[in-house]
Amino acid sequence: MINTPYLLTAAVENAGEGSILDTIISFAPIVVVLIVFYFMLIRPQQKKDKEDRAMRENLDIGDEIVTIGGIMGIVSKIGEDYVVIETGGDRSKIRLTKTAVAQNISAKEKADAEK
């Protein structure tokens, strides 16, 4: 196990010898890796979460949706934090949380038709 206080005291002791530049250079790769992780992993995920939240807020009655579990249905009622969908030939109704909605097929088809 690395003893963190020892590393800090070693850095302070070395700083007196004029090796501040060496200390900065040794931490530079770690900083670069963190920046790359932010732009390659964290930022795109935040953007996708924002798009998903907007899609769930813009659901309308009559939209065809797909749930995370793969159930397809048509929205028949929208509550504050839930959605009721009709699915199957017998029009059985299922109540789901809005976070269970994975995709709005109707909105996707409209966007494709506009292009």
N, C-alpha and C positions, 0 to 999 in steps of 0.2 A: 504494500500500500504506500502511496506517495504521501509524504508529510508536507502539506501545503504551507504551514508557517515556515518550514525550513526553506522551501523554494523562495518565499518572499524575502526572508532574511538574506539568502544567498544573492538574490537580485539586488538588494540594497547594498550589500557589501561590495558587489561587483560594480555598482554604480559609482562608487567612489574612485574606482580605478579607470574611469573613462569608458566603460563598456556599455553605456546606455544604448548606443546604436546596436550593439550585439543583442541586447535584450529585446529591443523593438523588432529586430530582424527575426529573432527566434519565435516571436508571437505572431508575426505577419501571416504565415501559412494558416494558422488557426482562424484568424480573422477573415482571410480570403475564403476558406471553406464555409464559414458561417454565412457569409454574404451569398455565396453560390447556393447554399441550401435554402436561403430565404427566397431567392429569385426563381429557383427551380422547383421547390416543393411547397413552401408555405404560401407564397403569394398566389399561385394558380389555384390552390385549394380554397383560399378565401374568396377568390373571384367566382369559382364554381358554386360555393355556398351562397353567395349573394344572388346569383342567377336562379338557383333553386328556390330560395326564399321568395324572390319576385314572382316566379312561376306559380308557387302555391298561393300567394296573395291575389293573383289575377285569375283564379279559377272562376268559371261561370257555370250556371246550371245548363246542362246539355252538353258540356265538354266531355269528350271521351278521354279517359285517363288510364294509365297503367300504374299499379302499385309496386312497391319494392318487392313484394312476393310474386309478382307476375300476373296478378288478377287484373283483367281488363273490364271496364265498366263505364257507365255514363252517369255523370254527377246529377243527382236529383234534389239534393238539399245541401246547403253550406251553412255551417255554424261558425262560431268564433275560432274553435280549435279542432273541429271535426268536419268530415264530409260523409254524406250518405250516397252510395253509388248503387245503381241497378245493374245486375249482371246476369247473364244466362238467358235462355229462352223463356223461362218462367218468371222473369223480372224479379228475382230475389234481391232483397236489399241488404247491403252490408254497410255498417257504420265504421269509419276509419278515422284515425287522426290525420291531420293535414301533412304531418311529417312522413306518413306512409306513402304519399303520392310521389312517384318517381318521374313520371313523364306525362305531359299534356299532349296527347296525339292531335287533338283538334287545332291547338295553337301552332303545332309544328306543320300541319297540313296547310293552314292559312299562310304561314310564312313561306312555304315552298311554292304555293300558288302565286304569291305576289312576285316572286323572282321569275 
